Amino acid sequence: MKIKIQNVVVSTHVDAVFPLIKVAENYEDAEYEPEAFPGLVFRLKDPSITALVFRSGTVVCVGAKSLKEANGGIDKILKMIRKLGVKVPNQYKTKIENIVAVGDLGYTLNLEQIAFTMEDSEYEPENFPGLICRLSDPKVSFLLFSSGSIVCIGAKKVNDAKKGLEIIEKKLKEYI
């Protein structure tokens, strides 16, 4: 099965205090409504990401399709903040918080049957139309849908998502 990375969530923290009001006043891609949310929301078009920027120096990037794209978005935002006179360190480390990957098995699933016999699975169709299945190695979770669509969440590396999908696909072969 071919998988597609839908979202790479990456965070970083730099030793700086971000003047969120000043950032919002200077960049039209930035929204800051502290009464609704404590962070500034930055929506970039290139790369196409959304970042949550906090006064404390933390930046969380969502919506990227790769680690490279996420890091590029964070770089761009930190450069924009530097242009406002804020001393932002040039060196910082990013951390992958979550990778979301999707795929299609190419066949339909009987979720009720799977839920009765598959370990570490939950299926409550009145609350959510998919079966939730958790693996411990790699530590990832899956949303399985009767259509054969599959979503992998919680991976910290692309290889964990791929490995998890291989494992779950083998397990699901028993139910065809």
Stockholm file with secondary structure:
# STOCKHOLM 1.0

chainA/1-176         MKIKIQNVVVSTHVDAVFPLIKVAENYEDAEYEPEAFPGLVFRLKDPSITALVFRSGTVVCVGAKSLKEANGGIDKILKMIRKLGVKVPNQYKTKIENIVAVGDLGYTLNLEQIAFTMEDSEYEPENFPGLICRLSDPKVSFLLFSSGSIVCIGAKKVNDAKKGLEIIEKKLKEYI
#=GR chainA/1-176 SS CCEEEEEEEEEEECSCCCCHHHHHHHCTTEEECTTTCSSEEEEETTTTEEEEECTTSEEEEEEESSHHHHHHHHHHHHHHHHTTTCCCCSCCCEEEEEEEEEEECSSCCCHHHHHHHSTTEECCTTTCSSEEEEEETTEEEEEECTTSEEEEEEESSHHHHHHHHHHHHHHHHTTC
#=GC SS_cons         CCEEEEEEEEEEECSCCCCHHHHHHHCTTEEECTTTCSSEEEEETTTTEEEEECTTSEEEEEEESSHHHHHHHHHHHHHHHHTTTCCCCSCCCEEEEEEEEEEECSSCCCHHHHHHHSTTEECCTTTCSSEEEEEETTEEEEEECTTSEEEEEEESSHHHHHHHHHHHHHHHHTTC
//
